[in-house]
């Protein structure tokens, strides 16, 4: 008797066929590599999670190093000639703005510079990069407007769009570094990103790259002194980020708005960005901690977003008022000036049981 064979949808990439599950895994790695943000299951401690190679000539030497482990995803231009089980081929380019790369016939990723992004039409997955001082200036202007007026840039909250190199834009280093992502340029120099400074060359060990990454960051007073150093003057970047200690919170708000937009929940306002649900709390400064939960709301509901886990909770507006009071004041005692003790207790109990902390986090403020 012949055993029935299970078939899976496949997509062509180079000379191999990739099933849909594997393509989804590659896309997750590519997004983590692009943004510098950790996704569950993507951090390797003894090797790098995702490596993009600009010139296939460097693959042979790269694959012999400890940068590549069993779970490492290595991407290189099609025609690389390496073992397809170890290297994923792509067409196009990742290192030029206003260009496109593709994997097989099913996945296409556009790259745009930040200055161009307001004028482009989003046709599919798109990566927006800060490629120089003009891009940074516009990124900061958008963030300032969101902070002061509550108006977020449309391009930043479109579900198909991601902003690249978030650690260098104020999100903080987090788990970014050589264990998460690497880029090997055409000359064989290695950094964590296309716009990053060199940490070494092909043939160097992971420990060596990590030591250089740590050294660069230890000498900086702003988050991630590596991933944008080749395209931005470090003194200027540091000055602008230190003047805006709330940028990590802004980027967390962008993540939450984009996530809710995938569920067709739009037209939301964000507490601490231009306004509060309860205007009586307007005089309270907002937390500077990017991990602090955020409150979104519209005329029908409130939404509590926990950046650390990416979870979102829908609540009615009365509960949202209590959530905001706890988040802004940092304690149930102070929050009782703005919401009923009964509502505060019920809300605090629900979120505590859900593993979300609402109190004790309002003391660190953003100016």
VEXDREN-2710 file (C-alpha; in Angstrom, 1 decimal):
% VEXDREN-2710
k/r/px/py/pz
1/UNK/0.0/0.0/0.0
2/UNK/1.4/3.4/-0.9
3/UNK/1.5/5.9/1.9
4/UNK/-0.4/9.1/0.9
5/UNK/1.9/12.1/0.5
6/UNK/1.0/15.5/1.8
7/UNK/1.7/18.3/-0.6
8/UNK/2.3/22.0/0.3
9/UNK/2.0/25.1/-1.7
10/UNK/5.4/26.2/-3.0
11/UNK/7.1/29.2/-4.4
12/UNK/10.2/29.3/-6.6
13/UNK/13.3/31.0/-5.4
14/UNK/16.4/30.7/-7.5
15/UNK/16.7/27.0/-8.4
16/UNK/14.8/25.7/-5.4
17/UNK/11.2/25.5/-4.3
18/UNK/10.1/27.0/-1.0
19/UNK/6.9/26.1/0.8
20/UNK/4.6/28.8/2.2
21/UNK/5.6/28.1/5.8
22/UNK/9.3/28.5/5.0
23/UNK/8.6/31.7/3.1
24/UNK/6.7/33.2/6.1
25/UNK/9.7/32.3/8.2
26/UNK/12.1/34.1/5.8
27/UNK/9.8/37.2/5.7
28/UNK/9.9/37.4/9.5
29/UNK/13.6/37.2/9.5
30/UNK/13.8/39.9/6.8
31/UNK/11.6/42.2/8.7
32/UNK/13.6/41.7/11.9
33/UNK/16.8/42.3/10.0
34/UNK/15.3/45.5/8.4
35/UNK/13.9/47.1/11.6
36/UNK/16.5/45.9/14.1
37/UNK/13.6/44.7/16.3
38/UNK/13.4/41.3/17.9
39/UNK/10.7/38.8/17.1
40/UNK/10.1/35.7/19.2
41/UNK/12.3/32.9/18.1
42/UNK/14.6/35.0/16.0
43/UNK/17.5/35.7/18.4
44/UNK/20.5/33.3/18.2
45/UNK/23.0/33.5/21.0
46/UNK/25.8/31.5/19.4
47/UNK/25.3/32.8/15.8
48/UNK/23.5/35.5/13.9
49/UNK/19.8/35.3/13.3
50/UNK/19.7/36.9/9.8
51/UNK/22.6/37.9/7.4
52/UNK/22.2/39.8/4.1
53/UNK/25.2/39.5/1.7
54/UNK/25.5/42.1/-1.1
55/UNK/28.1/40.1/-3.1
56/UNK/27.9/36.3/-3.3
57/UNK/31.7/36.2/-3.6
58/UNK/31.9/36.5/0.1
59/UNK/29.6/33.6/0.9
60/UNK/32.1/30.8/1.0
61/UNK/34.2/32.5/3.6
62/UNK/31.2/33.7/5.5
63/UNK/29.6/30.2/5.7
64/UNK/32.8/28.9/7.4
65/UNK/32.5/31.3/10.3
66/UNK/30.6/31.0/13.6
67/UNK/28.3/33.8/12.4
68/UNK/26.2/31.1/10.6
69/UNK/24.4/28.5/12.7
70/UNK/21.7/25.9/12.1
71/UNK/18.9/28.5/12.4
72/UNK/20.6/31.4/10.6
73/UNK/18.9/32.8/7.5
74/UNK/21.4/34.0/5.0
75/UNK/20.1/36.0/2.0
76/UNK/22.2/36.7/-1.1
77/UNK/21.5/37.7/-4.7
78/UNK/20.2/35.0/-7.0
79/UNK/22.9/33.0/-8.8
80/UNK/25.0/32.8/-5.6
81/UNK/26.0/29.2/-6.3
82/UNK/25.9/28.2/-2.7
83/UNK/24.0/25.3/-1.2
84/UNK/20.3/26.5/-1.5
85/UNK/19.5/24.8/1.9
86/UNK/21.9/27.3/3.5
87/UNK/21.4/30.5/1.4
88/UNK/18.2/32.1/0.2
89/UNK/18.4/33.8/-3.1
90/UNK/16.7/37.1/-3.9
91/UNK/16.3/39.2/-7.0
92/UNK/16.8/43.0/-7.0
93/UNK/18.4/44.9/-4.2
94/UNK/18.0/45.8/-0.5
95/UNK/20.7/48.4/-0.3
96/UNK/19.4/51.1/-2.6
97/UNK/16.4/53.4/-1.9
98/UNK/13.5/53.5/-4.4
99/UNK/14.3/49.9/-5.4
100/UNK/12.8/46.5/-5.0
101/UNK/13.8/43.0/-4.0
102/UNK/11.9/39.8/-4.4
103/UNK/12.0/36.2/-3.2
104/UNK/10.4/33.8/-5.7
105/UNK/7.2/35.0/-7.3
106/UNK/5.2/35.7/-4.2
107/UNK/7.1/38.2/-2.1
108/UNK/8.2/41.7/-3.1
109/UNK/9.7/44.3/-0.9
110/UNK/10.1/47.9/-1.9
111/UNK/12.6/50.2/-0.3
112/UNK/12.1/54.0/0.0
113/UNK/14.0/56.8/1.6
114/UNK/12.0/58.6/4.3
115/UNK/11.9/61.9/2.4
116/UNK/10.2/60.2/-0.6
117/UNK/7.8/58.1/1.4
118/UNK/5.0/60.8/1.8
119/UNK/4.7/60.9/-2.0
120/UNK/4.7/57.2/-2.8
121/UNK/1.9/54.8/-3.3
122/UNK/2.1/51.7/-1.2
123/UNK/1.6/48.7/-3.4
124/UNK/2.9/46.0/-1.0
125/UNK/5.4/45.5/1.8
126/UNK/7.6/48.6/2.0
127/UNK/10.6/49.5/4.0
128/UNK/11.3/53.2/4.7
129/UNK/14.9/54.1/5.5
130/UNK/16.6/57.1/7.0
131/UNK/19.4/57.5/4.4
132/UNK/20.9/60.8/5.4
133/UNK/20.3/64.1/7.4
134/UNK/17.3/65.2/5.3
135/UNK/15.5/62.0/6.1
136/UNK/16.3/62.3/9.8
137/UNK/15.0/65.9/9.8
138/UNK/11.7/64.8/8.3
139/UNK/11.4/61.8/10.6
140/UNK/11.9/64.1/13.6
141/UNK/9.4/66.7/12.3
142/UNK/6.8/63.9/12.0
143/UNK/7.5/62.7/15.5
144/UNK/7.3/66.3/16.9
145/UNK/4.0/66.9/15.3
146/UNK/2.6/63.6/16.6
147/UNK/3.8/64.5/20.1
148/UNK/2.4/68.0/20.1
149/UNK/-0.7/67.7/17.9
150/UNK/-1.5/64.0/18.0
151/UNK/-1.2/63.7/14.2
152/UNK/0.8/60.7/13.1
153/UNK/2.3/60.5/9.6
154/UNK/0.1/58.4/7.3
155/UNK/3.0/56.4/5.9
156/UNK/4.2/55.2/9.3
157/UNK/0.9/53.6/10.3
158/UNK/0.1/51.8/7.0
159/UNK/0.1/48.0/7.8
160/UNK/2.4/47.2/4.9
161/UNK/5.1/49.7/5.8
162/UNK/8.0/49.3/8.3
163/UNK/10.5/51.9/9.3
164/UNK/14.1/50.6/9.2
165/UNK/16.8/50.7/11.8
166/UNK/14.5/51.7/14.7
167/UNK/17.3/51.3/17.4
168/UNK/19.1/54.2/15.8
169/UNK/16.0/56.4/15.8
170/UNK/15.3/56.2/19.5
171/UNK/13.8/52.8/20.0
172/UNK/16.8/51.8/22.0
173/UNK/19.3/49.0/21.4
174/UNK/17.1/46.3/22.9
175/UNK/18.4/43.0/21.5
176/UNK/19.8/44.6/18.4
177/UNK/23.4/43.7/17.6
178/UNK/25.5/41.1/15.7
179/UNK/23.4/38.2/17.2
180/UNK/20.2/39.6/15.6
181/UNK/21.3/40.9/12.2
182/UNK/24.3/41.5/10.0
183/UNK/24.9/43.1/6.6
184/UNK/28.0/42.2/4.5
185/UNK/28.6/44.9/1.9
186/UNK/30.3/44.4/-1.5
187/UNK/33.7/45.0/0.0
188/UNK/33.3/42.4/2.7
189/UNK/32.8/44.8/5.6
190/UNK/30.3/43.8/8.2
191/UNK/27.8/46.0/10.1
192/UNK/24.3/45.4/11.6
193/UNK/22.7/47.4/8.8
194/UNK/23.1/48.9/5.4
195/UNK/23.7/52.4/6.9
196/UNK/25.8/51.2/9.7
197/UNK/29.5/51.6/10.5
198/UNK/31.9/48.7/10.0
199/UNK/32.3/46.3/12.9
200/UNK/34.8/44.0/11.0
201/UNK/35.2/42.0/7.9
202/UNK/34.2/38.6/6.6
203/UNK/36.2/36.0/8.5
204/UNK/35.8/37.8/11.9
205/UNK/34.2/35.9/14.7
206/UNK/30.9/36.8/16.3
207/UNK/32.7/37.6/19.6
208/UNK/34.9/40.1/17.7
209/UNK/31.9/41.8/16.0
210/UNK/30.0/41.9/19.3
211/UNK/32.9/43.5/21.1
212/UNK/33.2/46.2/18.5
213/UNK/29.4/46.8/18.7
214/UNK/29.5/47.0/22.5
215/UNK/32.5/49.4/22.3
216/UNK/30.7/51.8/19.9
217/UNK/27.6/51.9/22.0
218/UNK/29.4/52.3/25.3
219/UNK/30.9/55.5/23.9
220/UNK/27.5/56.9/22.9
221/UNK/24.9/58.6/25.0
222/UNK/22.1/57.9/22.6
223/UNK/20.6/54.6/21.6
224/UNK/22.5/52.5/19.0
225/UNK/25.6/54.2/17.7
226/UNK/26.1/51.7/15.0
227/UNK/23.1/51.1/12.6
228/UNK/23.0/54.6/11.1
229/UNK/26.5/55.9/11.7
230/UNK/27.6/55.6/8.1
231/UNK/24.8/57.9/6.9
232/UNK/24.3/60.3/9.8
233/UNK/26.8/62.5/11.7
234/UNK/26.8/60.9/15.1
235/UNK/26.9/64.2/17.0
236/UNK/23.8/65.4/15.2
237/UNK/21.9/62.2/15.7
238/UNK/22.8/62.1/19.4
239/UNK/21.8/65.7/20.0
240/UNK/18.4/65.2/18.4
241/UNK/17.6/62.0/20.2
242/UNK/18.6/63.2/23.6
243/UNK/16.4/66.2/23.0
244/UNK/13.5/63.8/22.5
245/UNK/13.6/61.1/25.2
246/UNK/10.1/60.1/24.2
247/UNK/11.0/58.9/20.7
248/UNK/10.9/55.2/21.8
249/UNK/7.3/55.8/23.0
250/UNK/6.4/57.5/19.7
251/UNK/7.7/54.4/17.8
252/UNK/5.8/52.1/20.1
253/UNK/2.6/54.2/19.4
254/UNK/3.3/53.8/15.7
255/UNK/3.6/50.1/16.1
256/UNK/0.3/49.9/18.0
257/UNK/-1.6/52.1/15.5
258/UNK/-0.3/50.0/12.6
259/UNK/-1.3/46.8/14.3
260/UNK/-4.8/48.1/14.9
261/UNK/-5.0/49.3/11.4
262/UNK/-4.6/45.7/10.2
263/UNK/-7.9/45.0/12.0
264/UNK/-9.4/48.1/10.2
265/UNK/-9.5/50.0/13.5
266/UNK/-8.4/53.6/12.5
267/UNK/-9.1/57.2/13.4
268/UNK/-7.6/56.6/16.9
269/UNK/-6.2/59.1/19.3
270/UNK/-3.2/58.4/21.6
271/UNK/-3.1/59.5/25.2
272/UNK/0.0/61.7/25.8
273/UNK/0.3/62.7/22.1
274/UNK/-1.5/66.0/21.7
275/UNK/-4.3/65.1/24.1
276/UNK/-5.7/62.9/26.8
277/UNK/-9.0/61.0/27.0
278/UNK/-9.6/62.9/30.3
279/UNK/-8.5/66.5/29.8
280/UNK/-8.1/66.9/33.5
281/UNK/-4.9/64.8/33.1
282/UNK/-3.4/67.2/30.5
283/UNK/-1.0/68.8/33.0
284/UNK/0.6/65.4/33.8
285/UNK/3.8/64.6/31.8
286/UNK/3.9/61.3/29.9
287/UNK/6.1/58.4/30.7
288/UNK/9.4/58.2/28.8
289/UNK/9.5/54.4/29.0
290/UNK/8.8/52.9/25.6
291/UNK/7.7/49.7/27.4
292/UNK/4.8/51.5/29.2
293/UNK/1.4/50.5/27.9
294/UNK/-0.3/53.0/25.6
295/UNK/-4.0/54.0/25.5
296/UNK/-5.7/54.5/22.2
297/UNK/-9.3/55.5/21.8
298/UNK/-12.0/56.6/19.4
299/UNK/-15.6/57.5/20.0
300/UNK/-16.6/53.9/20.6
301/UNK/-13.9/52.1/22.5
302/UNK/-10.5/52.3/24.1
303/UNK/-7.5/50.1/23.3
304/UNK/-4.7/49.3/25.6
305/UNK/-1.5/48.3/23.8
306/UNK/1.4/46.6/25.5
307/UNK/4.6/47.3/23.4
308/UNK/6.6/44.5/25.0
309/UNK/4.3/41.7/24.0
310/UNK/2.4/43.4/21.1
311/UNK/-0.9/42.5/22.8
312/UNK/-3.9/44.8/22.5
313/UNK/-7.0/44.9/24.8
314/UNK/-10.3/46.5/23.9
315/UNK/-12.1/48.2/26.7
316/UNK/-15.1/50.5/27.0
317/UNK/-14.5/54.2/27.4
318/UNK/-15.3/54.2/31.2
319/UNK/-12.6/51.5/31.7
320/UNK/-10.3/53.4/29.3
321/UNK/-10.6/56.5/31.6
322/UNK/-9.5/54.4/34.6
323/UNK/-6.6/52.9/32.6
324/UNK/-5.4/56.3/31.6
325/UNK/-5.5/57.6/35.1
326/UNK/-3.4/54.6/36.3
327/UNK/-0.9/55.0/33.5
328/UNK/-0.5/58.7/33.8
329/UNK/-0.3/59.0/37.6
330/UNK/1.4/55.7/38.3
331/UNK/-0.6/54.8/41.4
332/UNK/-4.1/53.9/42.4
333/UNK/-4.1/56.6/45.1
334/UNK/-3.3/59.4/42.7
335/UNK/-5.5/58.0/40.0
336/UNK/-8.5/58.2/42.4
337/UNK/-8.6/61.9/41.7
338/UNK/-9.6/61.2/38.1
339/UNK/-11.6/57.9/38.2
340/UNK/-13.8/56.0/40.7
341/UNK/-11.9/53.7/43.1
342/UNK/-14.2/50.9/42.0
343/UNK/-13.4/51.3/38.3
344/UNK/-9.7/51.6/39.1
345/UNK/-9.7/48.4/41.2
346/UNK/-11.5/46.4/38.6
347/UNK/-9.2/47.6/35.8
348/UNK/-6.1/47.1/37.7
349/UNK/-7.1/43.6/38.7
350/UNK/-8.0/42.6/35.2
351/UNK/-4.7/43.8/33.7
352/UNK/-2.6/42.4/36.6
353/UNK/-4.1/39.0/36.0
354/UNK/-3.3/39.5/32.3
355/UNK/0.3/40.2/33.1
356/UNK/0.2/43.9/32.2
357/UNK/1.5/46.5/34.6
358/UNK/-0.4/49.8/34.7
359/UNK/0.9/51.3/38.0
360/UNK/4.3/52.2/39.3
361/UNK/5.6/53.3/35.9
362/UNK/4.5/56.9/35.7
363/UNK/7.5/58.4/37.6
364/UNK/9.9/58.5/34.6
365/UNK/8.6/61.3/32.4
366/UNK/9.4/62.7/29.1
367/UNK/10.0/66.4/28.8
END
